[in-house]
Amino acid sequence: MSNRELIVLGSASQVPTRHRNHNAYFLRWEDEGILFDPGEGTQRQMTYAGLSSRQVTRICITHFHGDHALGLPGIIQRLSLDSAPHPVEVYYPASGQVFYERLRHATPFMDKATIVPKPIAKDGVLARTKGFTLSAAKLEHSIDTFGFRLEEHARVQLDPSRLAAHGLSGPRVGELQRKGVVEVNGRTVRLEEVGEKREGQSFAFIMDTRPCANAARLAEGVDLLVCESTYLDSEREEAHGHFHMTALQAAELARDAKVRRLALTHFSQRYEDTAPFVQEAQALVSDVVAVRDLDHVEVPKRSRVAPS
């Protein structure tokens, strides 16, 4: 089991089908579990996927159309029912505060979980942890909609020979990792002198939008891009009118942003077969998957050294 992967709980758009649940996506990232856009039926899909509500640490709502948010009341109530041991932050467009409040308190229940509302009023950083930064940027849809980007901090891979050459061992190495700099025999040694900088992994979630500059910014260089592709490109005009993208437009975005893996989703009910979506996107990018409910999509690992 990968410790950094996307678990697809639903891949439909406005209308669920016999084979596709409403939207819902769970990003497993080490000890974090980020639930994106829980539509109706998310609790049941989590059961099928072997996920517990206690694994959810954050919830990200791109916008308040029903297929992206109507599962929120059930998830919040389940967090209380299952006695979630940690606070759960919920990120959502600030302009939709009234809808958040309605969903947050949709029915009476024993409200025991610590739910922390985090309305998004503008583009920028939402959270910084010791391992990653979570940020958001506004997209181009018929109502306020935000996309999300998670970026692991760059790290330095220590070189034992360089450590030895600088007289560093034992607790001093830990001190260097914590502080970034130590004094050794009257000389200042910096972390980058004894190792190689390595890029962290990254992930972007772009849903319900036309192609736009912020979508490109969110997707820039990510290892895994989850992107709506509601239509095939033969319906590009209809997609534009409904503030959506086609599979080819998602691929154009991924190609230009140098994305490593593209996961297509949010398919219109008119399409039973998603093979044409992959064929359309593969004209521009090689690593493409049209996700199905309960798929696991790994975040590609990074091994190369970042340029200095």
Helices and strands as residue ranges (DSSP letters): E 4-10, E 24-29, E 32-36, H 42-49, G 53-55, E 58-60, H 66-69, H 72-81, E 88-93, G 94-96, H 97-104, E 115-120, E 124-128, E 132-138, E 146-152, E 155-158, H 160-165, H 171-179, E 181-184, E 187-190, G 191-194, E 195-198, E 202-206, H 213-219, E 224-228, G 233-235, H 236-241, H 247-257, E 261-265, H 275-281, E 288-290, E 296-298
